[in-house]
Amino acid sequence: MPAEAEALLVEALGLAGGQAGVPAQFLATVHVELARVRGERGDRESAWRSLRSALELSGLAGDETVRAMVLEAVAEWCAGGGDLSRAALLAGAARTLRGLDGARGRGSWGQGS
């Protein structure tokens, strides 16, 4: 199934990449999923290339949620390669972008705790 998923994601990028006005958020998300599929089949180098594209696109998107998603994926990639300290830093940065840094007990989910 990973081969089929990869083929579909590459096709989606090919179709979307040639179109004007395709949101950078969408393209970054597809690149993240492509990186995950490639990483699952053991191709870390190719996965990293997809993550680099996602990182560049997330900067253009101006969307903190997308940036957080990309940082989480890079953190997973780092952890998979044994770089746990970098993975932790990236995961922390993603939490901050999501507004979760120091947010324990605040907001509607944390009320009453």
HELIX and SHEET records of a PDB file:
HELIX    1   1 PRO A    2  GLY A   17  1                                  16    
HELIX    2   2 ALA A   24  GLU A   40  1                                  17    
HELIX    3   3 ARG A   44  ALA A   61  1                                  18    
HELIX    4   4 GLU A   64  GLY A   80  1                                  17    
HELIX    5   5 LEU A   84  LEU A   97  1                                  14    
HELIX    6   6 GLY A  107  GLY A  110  1                                   4    
END                                                                             
